Amino acid sequence: MWSSLSKYFGKYPSQAKVARLLLEYGLKVSDGAVYCGEIELADSSIGRAAGVDRRIVRSTVETIESHPELISVFGRLRPTAMLRDVAPVMGWSAIEIIPNNAQTVGIVADVTGVIAKAGISIRQTIVSDPDLSAEPRLYVITEAPVPPEIIPEIKACRGVKSILIH
């Protein structure tokens, strides 16, 4: 995805930093502003997070709104709650899958299939985008602790390099 959008920021690496941050966090651009859900965010706050001046954030918003392809993407983004760090507090498990190659087809299907076969309900799965993350991961949050006996089965799934349990 990023490769098709990055061409609009080729001459503006600082704007590209801001755009990648917006994608990573699911921050929407609408009516000249940036939103986290329905909450409008200050340009200065986004600038601090991206390591750029607030004026770069403003320029990025203007660039996004001036290109139909960009606004069709950035105008539809939504943030998602990541339950990984909450899982232990709730008595759930959080499994982090490190892939050999994030482009391998079927990693999610195989891993969730092993978990389902064990009769464990899945509350959430999140996959980081290989275009946006240097080290993409699959996170699977389960409603019950993962029994140790299925860990080798998960590790044997296609594309799985290693597993971390949180």
WOJO-V452533 format. One record per residue. N is the residue number from 1. SS is DSSP state (H for helix, E for strand, L for the rest). PSI is psi as a letter, one per 30 degrees, with the letter a starting at -180 (* if undefined). OMEGA is omega as a letter, one per 30 degrees, with the letter a starting at -180 (NA if undefined). Layout:
N & SS & PSI & OMEGA
N & SS & PSI & OMEGA
//
This chain:
1 & L & e & a
2 & H & e & a
3 & H & e & l
4 & H & f & a
5 & H & f & a
6 & H & f & a
7 & H & f & l
8 & H & f & a
9 & H & g & a
10 & L & e & a
11 & L & f & a
12 & L & i & a
13 & H & e & l
14 & H & e & l
15 & H & e & l
16 & H & e & l
17 & H & e & a
18 & H & e & a
19 & H & e & l
20 & H & e & l
21 & H & e & l
22 & H & e & l
23 & H & e & a
24 & H & e & a
25 & H & f & l
26 & L & h & a
27 & L & k & a
28 & E & k & l
29 & E & k & a
30 & E & k & l
31 & L & h & l
32 & L & g & a
33 & E & l & l
34 & E & k & a
35 & E & k & l
36 & E & j & a
37 & L & b & l
38 & L & g & a
39 & E & j & l
40 & E & k & a
41 & E & k & l
42 & L & k & l
43 & H & e & a
44 & H & e & l
45 & H & e & l
46 & H & e & l
47 & H & e & l
48 & H & e & a
49 & H & e & a
50 & H & f & a
51 & L & h & l
52 & L & l & l
53 & L & l & a
54 & H & f & l
55 & H & f & l
56 & H & e & l
57 & H & e & l
58 & H & e & l
59 & H & e & l
60 & H & e & l
61 & H & e & l
62 & H & e & l
63 & H & e & a
64 & H & e & a
65 & H & f & a
66 & L & f & l
67 & L & j & a
68 & H & e & a
69 & H & e & a
70 & H & e & a
71 & H & f & l
72 & H & f & l
73 & H & e & a
74 & H & f & l
75 & L & f & a
76 & L & g & a
77 & L & k & l
78 & L & k & l
79 & L & l & l
80 & L & k & l
81 & L & k & l
82 & L & j & a
83 & L & g & a
84 & H & e & a
85 & H & f & l
86 & H & f & a
87 & H & e & a
88 & H & e & l
89 & H & e & a
90 & H & f & a
91 & L & g & l
92 & L & l & l
93 & E & k & l
94 & E & j & a
95 & E & k & l
96 & E & k & a
97 & E & k & l
98 & E & j & a
99 & E & l & l
100 & L & e & l
101 & L & j & a
102 & L & f & l
103 & L & f & a
104 & L & k & l
105 & L & k & l
106 & L & g & a
107 & H & e & a
108 & H & e & a
109 & H & e & a
110 & H & e & a
111 & H & e & a
112 & H & f & l
113 & H & e & l
114 & H & e & a
115 & H & e & l
116 & H & e & l
117 & H & f & l
118 & L & f & l
119 & L & g & a
120 & L & k & l
121 & L & k & l
122 & E & k & l
123 & E & e & a
124 & E & k & l
125 & E & k & l
126 & E & k & l
127 & E & k & l
128 & L & k & a
129 & L & k & a
130 & L & f & l
131 & L & f & a
132 & L & f & a
133 & L & k & l
134 & L & e & l
135 & L & i & a
136 & L & k & a
137 & E & l & l
138 & E & k & l
139 & E & k & l
140 & E & j & l
141 & E & k & a
142 & E & l & a
143 & L & f & a
144 & L & l & l
145 & L & k & l
146 & L & k & l
147 & L & k & a
148 & H & f & a
149 & H & f & l
150 & H & f & a
151 & H & e & l
152 & H & e & l
153 & H & e & l
154 & H & e & a
155 & H & f & l
156 & L & f & l
157 & L & k & a
158 & L & k & l
159 & L & f & a
160 & E & j & l
161 & E & e & l
162 & E & l & a
163 & E & k & l
164 & E & k & l
165 & E & k & a
166 & L & * & NA
//
